[in-house]
Amino acid sequence: MHTEAEAHLSKCCPVMRRLIKAHGPCELVPQKRSPYEALISAVAHQQLHANAAEAILRRFKALFPKNRFQKPEQVLAAEESTLRGCGFSMGKLLAIRDIAAKTLSGQIPTRAAALKLDDEELIARLVEVRGVGRWTVEMLLIFTLGRPDVFPSDDYGVRNGWRVAKQLDEMPKPKEFRLLAERWQPHRTLAAWYLWRAADAAK
């Protein structure tokens, strides 16, 4: 699936060639879910360990057992105390309600509509949502929509992966890193994936 992209990265960058050899074929498979669902999940995970966030999401889904995932209308109609009881902080509660409201208004597009919008257009629309920043939208572009050329230069893991791969004392600054990553176009998502692997392997 990613063979052509891996060949391109190997050819244009010795660091990538080494990482691809070390970590093997890319195993990134995007999840087929809506931007609404992806954003609620992302907000639940903010500043929490993955296990704690998943426990909150399980309680949240259990509120509406007949659905695969809660409808925005149900989130807006639910009592504040009910949602807080799942483990959401007040800030996250306000964020998921805003995600629900902006899904109903159409500002957060359906999956089908999102697939027709380009990356920067989606980022501009979605950062207007409470609790959603550029990094969160970049994760949605990579892990939900499967966009091939997204580079989250602010991401700690991606920056640390470059530090590890290059044996540097310090991580690159996000702005400089974004410029450096231009060499990996149009496969910057794949480059990010290999940098995450490098950071994980160094733990």
Buried (B, 14 or more C-beta within 10 A) or exposed (E): EBEEBBEBBBEBBEBBBBBBEEBEEBEBEBEEBBBBBBBBBBBBBBEBEEEEBBBBBEBBBEBBEEEEBBBBEEBBEBEEEEBEEBBBBEEBBBBBBBBBBBBBEEBBBEBEEBEEBEBEEBBEBBEEBBBBBBBBBBBBBBBBBBBBBBBBBBBEBBBBBBBBBEEEEEBBEBEEBBEBBEEBEEBBBBBBBBBBBBBEEEE
